[in-house]
Amino acid sequence: MMAADTRAMESLLAFWSESGVDALYEEAPVDRMAPRVVTAPVRLVSSPPATAAAAPAPTVDQETAKRSAAEAADLAALQAAIAAFDGCPLKHAGARQAVFSRGAPDAAVMIIGEAPGADEDIQGAPFVGRAGKLLDRMIAAAGLEGRVFITNTVFWRPPGNRTPTPAEQLACQPFLERAIALVAPRVLLLVGGAAAKAVLGRSEGILSLRGRWSEWRSQDGALEIPALPTLHPAFLLRQPGAKKKAWEDMLILAERVDRPERPG
C-alpha cells in the first residue's frame, strides 16, 4: 500500500474513532461490490400463543323482563325494575346507570327514541343533551309542552353512542310496553329510524316511514295506539334543511292529539 493510501486510511479511522465508532460490524472484511446470491427467507412456523378464554357475552333475558314488567304497578315500580334488570347486555357495557323517562305520567303523547346518549347517561333522563333541547323547543312550539312522556327503546347507553341492536331492544321491549300501558297515551311519536323499526316491526328507512300514521299493537293484543314516526332531532342538528319535514310531522301529531274523541 502506498504511503498516501496509508495516511488516508489512518485519517479515516481517526475520524470514525472521534465520532464514537470503536467496533467493527463484522470480524472479516466483506466485498460489497461482489455479486450477491439471494436466497429465499426461512419462515419459522410456530403454534399461536395460548390466549385466555373469552368471557361469555351477556345473554338477553326477555322472560325475566316480562315478569318484572308485569309486576310493576306504577311508573316508579317500573323504573326500579328496569334498574334491577340484568338481562340486557348494554347494562354491562359501560353505562353509568339506567335511563328511563321524563315527562307527565298521564301524557297524551309518548315520545320514544332509540337510546340514551352521553348526556343522558350522566343525568339519568332521556333527551337532555343538544338533541333533547331541540326536541323540547319543537314540543313547545307545537303546543304540547307538559303533555308528553319521553323514553327510549333501550334504557342504557350503547358504547360510543352506537345504534342499539335488535337483540338489545328486544330485551327491553317488555318494559317499554308496560310503560305504554301505564301512561296510556293517545298517540306515540317514534323518533328516529331505530325506534320506528323496533316499535312497529318495520324494515323501511325513516325517510319512508316519517309523516305516516301506523298502528302499534302490544304483544298480547290488548293495546292498539296510533304511532307516527319522525326524524330524530340529532339528525336535524346535522341536517338543518330537514327541520321543515320534522315540523310538518309535529303539526300532524298535534292535530291528532287535539282532535275530539269520536263517540263510542
PASEBA-1860 file (N, C-alpha, C; in nm, 3 decimals):
! residues 264
1> MMAADTRA> 0.085/-0.119/0.000/0.000/0.000/0.000/0.088/0.124/0.000 ~ 0.060/0.219/-0.081/0.139/0.340/-0.092/0.122/0.422/0.035 ~ 0.221/0.513/0.059/0.218/0.594/0.181/0.096/0.684/0.185 ~ 0.056/0.737/0.068/-0.061/0.825/0.064/-0.186/0.750/0.103 ~ -0.196/0.623/0.055/-0.312/0.542/0.091/-0.314/0.512/0.240 ~ -0.195/0.486/0.295/-0.186/0.456/0.438/-0.231/0.577/0.520 ~ -0.183/0.696/0.481/-0.221/0.816/0.555/-0.372/0.843/0.544 ~ -0.431/0.816/0.426/-0.575/0.834/0.408/-0.654/0.738/0.496
9> MESLLAFW> -0.606/0.613/0.504/-0.675/0.515/0.586/-0.667/0.553/0.734 ~ -0.547/0.598/0.778/-0.531/0.638/0.918/-0.622/0.758/0.950 ~ -0.633/0.849/0.856/-0.718/0.966/0.877/-0.864/0.927/0.888 ~ -0.908/0.832/0.805/-1.046/0.786/0.808/-1.077/0.715/0.939 ~ -0.980/0.629/0.984/-1.000/0.559/1.110/-1.007/0.656/1.227 ~ -0.925/0.759/1.221/-0.927/0.859/1.328/-1.061/0.932/1.331 ~ -1.115/0.959/1.211/-1.245/1.027/1.203/-1.356/0.944/1.269 ~ -1.358/0.815/1.237/-1.461/0.728/1.295/-1.442/0.711/1.445
17> SESGVDAL> -1.316/0.707/1.489/-1.289/0.694/1.631/-1.339/0.816/1.709 ~ -1.312/0.935/1.652/-1.359/1.056/1.717/-1.511/1.067/1.716 ~ -1.573/0.999/1.621/-1.720/1.001/1.612/-1.784/0.900/1.706 ~ -1.701/0.823/1.775/-1.755/0.728/1.872/-1.764/0.587/1.823 ~ -1.718/0.559/1.702/-1.722/0.424/1.648/-1.597/0.351/1.694 ~ -1.615/0.247/1.779/-1.498/0.177/1.833/-1.506/0.027/1.813 ~ -1.593/-0.019/1.723/-1.606/-0.163/1.698/-1.639/-0.186/1.553 ~ -1.600/-0.304/1.503/-1.632/-0.342/1.365/-1.768/-0.410/1.361
25> YEEAPVDR> -1.843/-0.386/1.253/-1.973/-0.451/1.237/-1.955/-0.601/1.216 ~ -1.852/-0.642/1.143/-1.822/-0.783/1.120/-1.672/-0.803/1.139 ~ -1.634/-0.924/1.178/-1.492/-0.953/1.203/-1.411/-0.962/1.075 ~ -1.471/-1.016/0.969/-1.399/-1.034/0.842/-1.443/-0.929/0.742 ~ -1.355/-0.884/0.656/-1.393/-0.785/0.555/-1.490/-0.844/0.454 ~ -1.580/-0.761/0.403/-1.681/-0.804/0.307/-1.669/-0.719/0.183 ~ -1.665/-0.786/0.067/-1.659/-0.714/-0.059/-1.802/-0.677/-0.100 ~ -1.841/-0.554/-0.077/-1.977/-0.511/-0.105/-2.006/-0.498/-0.254
33> MAPRVVTA> -1.902/-0.501/-0.335/-1.921/-0.488/-0.480/-1.938/-0.623/-0.548 ~ -1.914/-0.733/-0.475/-1.924/-0.866/-0.536/-2.071/-0.899/-0.563 ~ -2.099/-0.980/-0.666/-2.238/-1.020/-0.694/-2.298/-1.091/-0.572 ~ -2.425/-1.060/-0.546/-2.492/-1.118/-0.431/-2.581/-1.234/-0.473 ~ -2.584/-1.337/-0.391/-2.671/-1.452/-0.412/-2.790/-1.437/-0.318 ~ -2.907/-1.423/-0.378/-3.028/-1.403/-0.298/-3.092/-1.537/-0.270 ~ -3.116/-1.565/-0.145/-3.182/-1.689/-0.106/-3.317/-1.658/-0.044 ~ -3.408/-1.751/-0.059/-3.542/-1.731/-0.004/-3.535/-1.728/0.149
41> PVRLVSSP> -3.609/-1.640/0.211/-3.606/-1.635/0.358/-3.669/-1.760/0.418 ~ -3.615/-1.800/0.530/-3.667/-1.916/0.602/-3.781/-1.871/0.692 ~ -3.897/-1.931/0.677/-4.013/-1.897/0.759/-4.026/-1.997/0.872 ~ -4.031/-1.945/0.990/-4.047/-2.029/1.108/-4.195/-2.037/1.142 ~ -4.246/-2.156/1.148/-4.387/-2.177/1.178/-4.399/-2.224/1.322 ~ -4.475/-2.151/1.398/-4.494/-2.189/1.537/-4.643/-2.187/1.568 ~ -4.680/-2.256/1.669/-4.821/-2.259/1.709/-4.857/-2.126/1.770 ~ -4.980/-2.078/1.748/-5.021/-1.949/1.803/-5.018/-1.952/1.955
49> PATAAAAP> -4.986/-1.836/2.016/-4.981/-1.832/2.162/-5.117/-1.860/2.223 ~ -5.114/-1.925/2.335/-5.239/-1.955/2.404/-5.301/-1.827/2.456 ~ -5.430/-1.816/2.440/-5.500/-1.697/2.488/-5.602/-1.738/2.592 ~ -5.631/-1.645/2.678/-5.730/-1.672/2.782/-5.868/-1.685/2.719 ~ -5.948/-1.770/2.772/-6.084/-1.789/2.719/-6.164/-1.660/2.733 ~ -6.233/-1.624/2.624/-6.312/-1.501/2.625/-6.428/-1.516/2.723 ~ -6.457/-1.406/2.790/-6.570/-1.407/2.884/-6.700/-1.424/2.806 ~ -6.791/-1.504/2.855/-6.918/-1.522/2.783/-6.994/-1.391/2.772
57> APTVDQET> -7.054/-1.369/2.654/-7.131/-1.246/2.633/-7.257/-1.249/2.717 ~ -7.296/-1.134/2.772/-7.421/-1.130/2.848/-7.538/-1.174/2.762 ~ -7.627/-1.249/2.819/-7.739/-1.302/2.743/-7.861/-1.212/2.755 ~ -7.947/-1.220/2.656/-8.072/-1.146/2.657/-8.176/-1.229/2.732 ~ -8.237/-1.170/2.832/-8.331/-1.242/2.917/-8.467/-1.172/2.912 ~ -8.543/-1.199/2.806/-8.672/-1.132/2.792/-8.777/-1.189/2.886 ~ -8.765/-1.315/2.922/-8.866/-1.376/3.009/-8.865/-1.309/3.146 ~ -8.746/-1.284/3.201/-8.738/-1.213/3.328/-8.792/-1.071/3.314
65> AKRSAAEA> -8.762/-1.008/3.200/-8.814/-0.873/3.177/-8.967/-0.873/3.175 ~ -9.026/-0.973/3.114/-9.172/-0.981/3.108/-9.232/-0.993/3.247 ~ -9.172/-1.079/3.330/-9.224/-1.097/3.466/-9.207/-0.970/3.549 ~ -9.089/-0.909/3.541/-9.063/-0.789/3.619/-9.153/-0.674/3.575 ~ -9.169/-0.659/3.444/-9.253/-0.550/3.393/-9.398/-0.570/3.434 ~ -9.447/-0.692/3.426/-9.587/-0.719/3.460/-9.617/-0.692/3.607 ~ -9.516/-0.709/3.692/-9.535/-0.689/3.836/-9.531/-0.542/3.876 ~ -9.487/-0.454/3.786/-9.477/-0.311/3.818/-9.615/-0.248/3.816
73> ADLAALQA> -9.661/-0.199/3.931/-9.796/-0.143/3.941/-9.801/0.003/3.898 ~ -9.687/0.070/3.897/-9.684/0.210/3.856/-9.548/0.241/3.795 ~ -9.529/0.365/3.750/-9.406/0.401/3.680/-9.284/0.397/3.772 ~ -9.302/0.432/3.898/-9.191/0.426/3.993/-9.143/0.282/4.010 ~ -9.237/0.189/4.022/-9.201/0.048/4.034/-9.137/-0.003/3.906 ~ -9.185/0.045/3.793/-9.126/0.004/3.666/-8.983/0.056/3.653 ~ -8.958/0.179/3.694/-8.822/0.233/3.691/-8.728/0.151/3.778 ~ -8.775/0.112/3.896/-8.693/0.030/3.984/-8.666/-0.108/3.923
81> AIAAFDGC> -8.766/-0.164/3.857/-8.750/-0.295/3.794/-8.648/-0.288/3.681 ~ -8.651/-0.179/3.605/-8.553/-0.162/3.497/-8.412/-0.151/3.554 ~ -8.395/-0.073/3.660/-8.263/-0.054/3.720/-8.207/-0.186/3.773 ~ -8.295/-0.275/3.820/-8.250/-0.402/3.877/-8.232/-0.511/3.772 ~ -8.278/-0.488/3.652/-8.276/-0.590/3.547/-8.134/-0.610/3.494 ~ -8.090/-0.734/3.483/-7.955/-0.766/3.436/-7.955/-0.836/3.301 ~ -8.070/-0.846/3.236/-8.080/-0.926/3.115/-8.054/-0.853/2.985 ~ -8.021/-0.722/2.990/-7.985/-0.651/2.867/-7.834/-0.633/2.864
89> PLKHAGAR> -7.766/-0.677/2.757/-7.620/-0.667/2.750/-7.567/-0.525/2.768 ~ -7.646/-0.423/2.735/-7.598/-0.286/2.745/-7.567/-0.246/2.888 ~ -7.635/-0.307/2.984/-7.611/-0.272/3.124/-7.468/-0.302/3.163 ~ -7.407/-0.400/3.097/-7.272/-0.445/3.133/-7.168/-0.394/3.034 ~ -7.203/-0.294/2.956/-7.112/-0.245/2.851/-7.061/-0.104/2.879 ~ -7.062/-0.064/3.005/-7.002/0.064/3.040/-7.098/0.175/3.077 ~ -7.228/0.150/3.073/-7.325/0.254/3.109/-7.316/0.285/3.258 ~ -7.335/0.412/3.292/-7.332/0.452/3.433/-7.457/0.410/3.507
97> QAVFSRGA> -7.572/0.421/3.443/-7.699/0.397/3.510/-7.809/0.372/3.408 ~ -7.921/0.322/3.456/-8.038/0.306/3.371/-8.103/0.443/3.352 ~ -8.149/0.468/3.229/-8.215/0.595/3.194/-8.355/0.560/3.148 ~ -8.456/0.595/3.229/-8.592/0.550/3.197/-8.675/0.657/3.128 ~ -8.709/0.766/3.197/-8.809/0.855/3.139/-8.802/0.993/3.200 ~ -8.876/1.083/3.138/-8.909/1.213/3.196/-9.041/1.259/3.134 ~ -9.114/1.345/3.202/-9.239/1.396/3.149/-9.360/1.360/3.232 ~ -9.476/1.391/3.179/-9.603/1.372/3.251/-9.642/1.225/3.254
105> PDAAVMII> -9.676/1.172/3.371/-9.710/1.029/3.379/-9.844/0.995/3.315 ~ -9.926/1.096/3.287/-10.055/1.073/3.221/-10.060/1.145/3.087 ~ -9.947/1.151/3.019/-9.932/1.231/2.897/-10.021/1.180/2.784 ~ -10.063/1.274/2.700/-10.137/1.236/2.580/-10.044/1.182/2.472 ~ -9.917/1.222/2.477/-9.819/1.180/2.377/-9.703/1.110/2.445 ~ -9.670/0.990/2.400/-9.547/0.925/2.445/-9.446/0.932/2.332 ~ -9.331/0.991/2.361/-9.223/1.003/2.263/-9.121/0.894/2.293 ~ -9.089/0.815/2.191/-8.996/0.703/2.208/-8.877/0.723/2.115
113> GEAPGADE> -8.760/0.740/2.174/-8.636/0.749/2.098/-8.566/0.615/2.094 ~ -8.439/0.615/2.050/-8.372/0.487/2.036/-8.292/0.447/2.159 ~ -8.212/0.540/2.217/-8.124/0.502/2.328/-8.069/0.627/2.396 ~ -8.029/0.616/2.522/-7.962/0.729/2.587/-7.826/0.756/2.524 ~ -7.784/0.882/2.530/-7.651/0.921/2.487/-7.565/0.956/2.607 ~ -7.453/1.025/2.581/-7.360/1.057/2.688/-7.421/1.148/2.794 ~ -7.492/1.253/2.752/-7.554/1.343/2.849/-7.662/1.272/2.930 ~ -7.737/1.188/2.863/-7.844/1.115/2.930/-7.787/1.015/3.031
121> DIQGAPFV> -7.677/0.953/2.995/-7.612/0.857/3.083/-7.563/0.925/3.211 ~ -7.521/1.049/3.201/-7.474/1.125/3.318/-7.590/1.173/3.402 ~ -7.692/1.228/3.337/-7.801/1.292/3.410/-7.914/1.197/3.449 ~ -7.921/1.081/3.384/-8.023/0.984/3.420/-8.161/1.011/3.366 ~ -8.171/1.091/3.261/-8.300/1.122/3.198/-8.281/1.126/3.047 ~ -8.384/1.089/2.969/-8.370/1.086/2.824/-8.382/1.225/2.761 ~ -8.314/1.243/2.650/-8.322/1.364/2.569/-8.295/1.491/2.652 ~ -8.176/1.498/2.708/-8.137/1.616/2.785/-8.016/1.687/2.725
129> GRAGKLLD> -7.960/1.634/2.617/-7.847/1.699/2.550/-7.895/1.797/2.444 ~ -7.809/1.825/2.347/-7.844/1.921/2.241/-7.967/1.875/2.164 ~ -7.973/1.747/2.130/-8.090/1.696/2.057/-8.216/1.708/2.142 ~ -8.205/1.683/2.270/-8.320/1.694/2.358/-8.370/1.836/2.370 ~ -8.279/1.932/2.374/-8.320/2.072/2.382/-8.395/2.114/2.255 ~ -8.349/2.064/2.140/-8.421/2.092/2.017/-8.560/2.028/2.020 ~ -8.567/1.905/2.068/-8.696/1.837/2.079/-8.790/1.914/2.171 ~ -8.741/1.965/2.282/-8.824/2.042/2.374/-8.880/2.168/2.307
137> RMIAAAGL> -8.796/2.233/2.227/-8.843/2.354/2.157/-8.953/2.319/2.057 ~ -8.938/2.207/1.989/-9.040/2.164/1.894/-9.170/2.129/1.965 ~ -9.159/2.062/2.079/-9.278/2.026/2.157/-9.353/2.152/2.201 ~ -9.277/2.251/2.251/-9.340/2.374/2.297/-9.405/2.449/2.182 ~ -9.335/2.456/2.069/-9.390/2.529/1.953/-9.516/2.464/1.900 ~ -9.529/2.333/1.917/-9.648/2.263/1.869/-9.762/2.265/1.972 ~ -9.741/2.334/2.084/-9.845/2.342/2.185/-9.861/2.217/2.269 ~ -9.753/2.137/2.280/-9.761/2.009/2.351/-9.680/2.009/2.480
145> EGRVFITN> -9.630/2.123/2.522/-9.549/2.129/2.643/-9.630/2.082/2.764 ~ -9.569/1.996/2.845/-9.637/1.940/2.962/-9.731/1.827/2.931 ~ -9.736/1.787/2.805/-9.832/1.683/2.764/-9.762/1.561/2.703 ~ -9.632/1.548/2.730/-9.555/1.439/2.671/-9.485/1.359/2.780 ~ -9.461/1.232/2.748/-9.381/1.141/2.830/-9.273/1.087/2.738 ~ -9.147/1.097/2.779/-9.035/1.065/2.690/-8.957/0.947/2.744 ~ -8.929/0.850/2.657/-8.849/0.734/2.694/-8.775/0.684/2.570 ~ -8.713/0.565/2.577/-8.636/0.509/2.466/-8.666/0.361/2.451
153> TVFWRPPG> -8.618/0.303/2.341/-8.636/0.159/2.320/-8.543/0.077/2.409 ~ -8.429/0.134/2.452/-8.340/0.070/2.548/-8.307/0.172/2.656 ~ -8.264/0.123/2.772/-8.251/0.211/2.887/-8.108/0.228/2.937 ~ -8.012/0.180/2.859/-7.871/0.200/2.891/-7.800/0.252/2.767 ~ -7.701/0.336/2.787/-7.629/0.395/2.674/-7.545/0.289/2.602 ~ -7.564/0.272/2.471/-7.476/0.182/2.395/-7.334/0.240/2.387 ~ -7.232/0.156/2.387/-7.094/0.206/2.379/-7.075/0.294/2.256 ~ -7.013/0.410/2.276/-6.986/0.500/2.165/-7.110/0.561/2.103
161> NRTPTPAE> -7.221/0.554/2.173/-7.348/0.607/2.120/-7.392/0.537/1.991 ~ -7.351/0.412/1.975/-7.394/0.338/1.856/-7.543/0.309/1.863 ~ -7.600/0.267/1.750/-7.741/0.228/1.746/-7.760/0.097/1.822 ~ -7.863/0.088/1.906/-7.885/-0.039/1.976/-7.920/-0.150/1.879 ~ -7.880/-0.271/1.912/-7.910/-0.386/1.826/-8.053/-0.433/1.848 ~ -8.110/-0.505/1.752/-8.244/-0.561/1.773/-8.253/-0.649/1.898 ~ -8.146/-0.723/1.929/-8.148/-0.808/2.049/-8.155/-0.724/2.176 ~ -8.084/-0.613/2.178/-8.087/-0.524/2.295/-8.225/-0.459/2.310
169> QLACQPFL> -8.283/-0.422/2.198/-8.418/-0.364/2.203/-8.521/-0.468/2.245 ~ -8.501/-0.591/2.200/-8.593/-0.699/2.237/-8.588/-0.725/2.388 ~ -8.470/-0.716/2.448/-8.457/-0.738/2.592/-8.536/-0.635/2.671 ~ -8.542/-0.513/2.620/-8.610/-0.404/2.691/-8.756/-0.388/2.651 ~ -8.799/-0.459/2.550/-8.933/-0.442/2.497/-9.044/-0.458/2.601 ~ -9.039/-0.558/2.691/-9.147/-0.570/2.790/-9.161/-0.448/2.880 ~ -9.049/-0.386/2.914/-9.055/-0.265/2.997/-9.117/-0.148/2.921 ~ -9.082/-0.137/2.792/-9.139/-0.031/2.711/-9.290/-0.051/2.697
177> ERAIALVA> -9.332/-0.173/2.672/-9.476/-0.200/2.659/-9.550/-0.171/2.789 ~ -9.488/-0.204/2.903/-9.552/-0.177/3.030/-9.563/-0.027/3.054 ~ -9.460/0.049/3.013/-9.466/0.195/3.025/-9.581/0.251/2.942 ~ -9.599/0.200/2.821/-9.709/0.246/2.737/-9.844/0.217/2.804 ~ -9.854/0.098/2.863/-9.979/0.061/2.929/-10.007/0.149/3.050 ~ -9.905/0.182/3.127/-9.924/0.263/3.248/-9.955/0.409/3.215 ~ -9.889/0.463/3.113/-9.914/0.602/3.074/-10.045/0.615/2.997 ~ -10.074/0.515/2.915/-10.195/0.514/2.832/-10.207/0.640/2.747
185> PRVLLLVG> -10.109/0.668/2.662/-10.115/0.788/2.579/-10.216/0.772/2.465 ~ -10.253/0.885/2.409/-10.342/0.880/2.293/-10.264/0.844/2.167 ~ -10.140/0.890/2.158/-10.059/0.865/2.039/-9.914/0.840/2.081 ~ -9.839/0.775/1.992/-9.695/0.754/2.008/-9.622/0.834/1.901 ~ -9.513/0.901/1.940/-9.425/0.966/1.843/-9.293/0.891/1.845 ~ -9.259/0.826/1.736/-9.140/0.742/1.727/-9.028/0.822/1.661 ~ -8.926/0.851/1.739/-8.822/0.945/1.698/-8.700/0.870/1.644 ~ -8.681/0.877/1.513/-8.565/0.814/1.450/-8.595/0.675/1.396
193> GAAAKAVL> -8.511/0.631/1.303/-8.533/0.504/1.237/-8.525/0.384/1.329 ~ -8.429/0.383/1.422/-8.413/0.267/1.511/-8.536/0.248/1.598 ~ -8.594/0.357/1.645/-8.715/0.347/1.728/-8.835/0.303/1.645 ~ -8.851/0.364/1.527/-8.966/0.331/1.443/-8.963/0.184/1.400 ~ -8.848/0.135/1.361/-8.838/-0.004/1.317/-8.866/-0.101/1.431 ~ -8.810/-0.070/1.550/-8.826/-0.161/1.663/-8.970/-0.164/1.712 ~ -9.032/-0.048/1.726/-9.167/-0.041/1.783/-9.271/-0.095/1.685 ~ -9.256/-0.063/1.558/-9.356/-0.104/1.458/-9.322/-0.237/1.390
201> GRSEGILS> -9.201/-0.286/1.411/-9.161/-0.410/1.344/-9.150/-0.393/1.194 ~ -9.103/-0.276/1.152/-9.092/-0.245/1.008/-8.945/-0.244/0.967 ~ -8.920/-0.257/0.838/-8.783/-0.257/0.787/-8.749/-0.134/0.704 ~ -8.848/-0.051/0.672/-8.822/0.066/0.589/-8.740/0.170/0.665 ~ -8.674/0.256/0.589/-8.598/0.364/0.649/-8.690/0.473/0.700 ~ -8.635/0.559/0.785/-8.717/0.662/0.847/-8.770/0.762/0.745 ~ -8.699/0.787/0.637/-8.748/0.882/0.537/-8.872/0.829/0.466 ~ -8.888/0.697/0.465/-9.009/0.637/0.407/-9.121/0.630/0.509
209> LRGRWSEW> -9.087/0.612/0.636/-9.188/0.594/0.740/-9.242/0.725/0.794 ~ -9.161/0.828/0.796/-9.198/0.952/0.866/-9.324/1.016/0.806 ~ -9.401/1.080/0.894/-9.518/1.153/0.850/-9.638/1.067/0.816 ~ -9.628/0.935/0.838/-9.740/0.846/0.806/-9.782/0.769/0.931 ~ -9.910/0.771/0.961/-9.960/0.703/1.078/-9.958/0.551/1.059 ~ -9.922/0.482/1.167/-9.933/0.337/1.173/-10.002/0.302/1.304 ~ -10.037/0.176/1.321/-10.098/0.131/1.446/-9.998/0.042/1.520 ~ -9.968/0.081/1.642/-9.886/-0.004/1.728/-9.977/-0.097/1.808
217> RSQDGALE> -9.941/-0.224/1.814/-10.017/-0.321/1.893/-9.924/-0.387/1.993 ~ -9.971/-0.405/2.113/-9.892/-0.475/2.215/-9.881/-0.622/2.179 ~ -9.785/-0.689/2.241/-9.762/-0.830/2.210/-9.884/-0.916/2.242 ~ -9.957/-0.880/2.345/-10.075/-0.961/2.381/-10.201/-0.915/2.309 ~ -10.189/-0.810/2.226/-10.304/-0.762/2.150/-10.403/-0.678/2.229 ~ -10.373/-0.650/2.357/-10.468/-0.577/2.440/-10.468/-0.428/2.412 ~ -10.357/-0.375/2.359/-10.345/-0.232/2.334/-10.322/-0.206/2.186 ~ -10.381/-0.098/2.137/-10.360/-0.054/2.000/-10.363/0.098/2.000
225> IPALPTLH> -10.251/0.160/1.959/-10.237/0.305/1.969/-10.178/0.358/1.838 ~ -10.230/0.470/1.785/-10.171/0.531/1.665/-10.026/0.574/1.692 ~ -9.940/0.551/1.595/-9.798/0.584/1.609/-9.750/0.659/1.485 ~ -9.676/0.767/1.508/-9.625/0.850/1.399/-9.472/0.855/1.406 ~ -9.402/0.799/1.308/-9.256/0.812/1.303/-9.215/0.952/1.255 ~ -9.103/0.999/1.306/-9.049/1.128/1.261/-8.897/1.123/1.269 ~ -8.833/1.229/1.221/-8.688/1.235/1.218/-8.632/1.262/1.358 ~ -8.517/1.207/1.385/-8.453/1.226/1.516/-8.394/1.367/1.522
233> PAFLLRQP> -8.409/1.438/1.635/-8.352/1.573/1.644/-8.200/1.576/1.626 ~ -8.131/1.468/1.659/-7.986/1.465/1.634/-7.959/1.472/1.484 ~ -8.043/1.409/1.403/-8.031/1.417/1.258/-8.058/1.560/1.211 ~ -8.155/1.626/1.274/-8.188/1.763/1.236/-8.073/1.859/1.267 ~ -7.998/1.831/1.372/-7.882/1.915/1.404/-7.775/1.902/1.298 ~ -7.765/1.783/1.239/-7.666/1.761/1.131/-7.720/1.807/0.996 ~ -7.850/1.799/0.978/-7.913/1.835/0.850/-8.025/1.937/0.877 ~ -7.992/2.062/0.901/-8.096/2.162/0.933/-8.205/2.175/0.828
241> GAKKKAWE> -8.172/2.145/0.703/-8.272/2.154/0.598/-8.388/2.059/0.616 ~ -8.370/1.955/0.700/-8.477/1.857/0.722/-8.573/1.899/0.831 ~ -8.547/2.012/0.897/-8.634/2.056/1.006/-8.777/2.081/0.958 ~ -8.792/2.124/0.834/-8.926/2.150/0.781/-9.011/2.024/0.784 ~ -8.952/1.910/0.746/-9.026/1.784/0.746/-9.063/1.744/0.888 ~ -8.971/1.760/0.981/-8.999/1.725/1.120/-9.109/1.813/1.178 ~ -9.108/1.942/1.141/-9.211/2.034/1.189/-9.347/1.995/1.133 ~ -9.351/1.953/1.007/-9.476/1.904/0.950/-9.530/1.786/1.030
249> DMLILAER> -9.440/1.697/1.070/-9.481/1.582/1.150/-9.538/1.625/1.285 ~ -9.475/1.724/1.348/-9.523/1.772/1.477/-9.662/1.833/1.465 ~ -9.688/1.902/1.356/-9.820/1.960/1.336/-9.925/1.851/1.315 ~ -9.888/1.747/1.240/-9.979/1.633/1.220/-10.009/1.568/1.355 ~ -9.905/1.554/1.438/-9.922/1.495/1.570/-10.014/1.579/1.657 ~ -9.988/1.710/1.663/-10.068/1.798/1.748/-10.216/1.798/1.706 ~ -10.238/1.795/1.575/-10.377/1.793/1.526/-10.446/1.665/1.571 ~ -10.376/1.553/1.567/-10.437/1.425/1.608/-10.464/1.423/1.758
257> VDRPERPG> -10.373/1.479/1.836/-10.391/1.481/1.981/-10.511/1.565/2.021 ~ -10.529/1.679/1.956/-10.636/1.772/1.993/-10.768/1.742/1.921 ~ -10.766/1.642/1.837/-10.891/1.605/1.768/-10.989/1.548/1.869 ~ -11.113/1.592/1.870/-11.210/1.539/1.967/-11.226/1.389/1.951 ~ -11.242/1.324/2.065/-11.265/1.179/2.062/-11.398/1.149/1.993 ~ -11.397/1.046/1.911/-11.523/1.004/1.848/-11.611/0.936/1.952 ~ -11.739/0.960/1.948/-11.827/0.893/2.045/-11.825/0.742/2.025 ~ -11.829/0.671/2.134/-11.822/0.526/2.126/-11.954/0.464/2.079
END
